[in-house]
Amino acid sequence: MSAEESRTLGFICPKCRQSVIVERSVFSLTAAPMRIACPCGGSYLQTDYQGDRFLLEAPCVACGGRHLARCPSEAFLRRKALRFTCGKTGLDCCCVGEELEVFRAVKHMEEAADQLKERGEEPGSFLNELVMEEMLAELRDIAKRGGVRCTCGSTRWRMQMEYAAIRLTCADCGGALRLNAATMDDLNDLCCQDELLIQGNP
């Protein structure tokens, strides 16, 4: 089965903390609602094709709840990787896309979830204070070099810090770029970037 004919979906079960990664054909995803359960029976991911969009309901290892998201069908079926985020923590709760990209995303979710578990009830503005501090310093260096721009042509942008991410928003078209800021891998990824490109809105 070719990559164009299938999608890989991944999440982490909040109950047993096992990673669940499966491949499903585009035909099966569009034929009927689909439920993908963790082997422990403690959680499941559900998709529902509604013509022009997919409705996705996912378990969240970060907050223990479930999240509902709507996504254009074209993006769900063709995008290299789509990450769906927990509104409470800013951490990813599931990913849909190409196999390699989903495995990478789930690995990141595992690392972030481990850090969240280690913190417990410890107070803090960010999941990993050190990573956030270093990423902000690296982002400042990239900005000083004029390395942040939008596909719309603008070089004006705003920054918003979240619990486990940094969001850059184009001041002209509103396009956004989300940078994970939870693990050392996130910091290393940013350090490898000469520039950051915000995906502009049409």
Secondary structure, 3 states (H helix, E strand, C coil): CCHHHEEEEEEECCCCCCEEEEEEEHHHHHHCCEEEECCCCCCEEEEEECCCEEEEEEECCCCCCEEEEEEEHHHHHHCCEEEEECCCCCCEEEEEECHHHHHHHHHHHHHHHHHHHHHCCCCCCCCCHHHHHHHHHHHHHHHHCCCEEECCCCCCEEEEECCCEEEEEECCCCCEEEEECCCHHHHHHHHCCCCEEEECCC
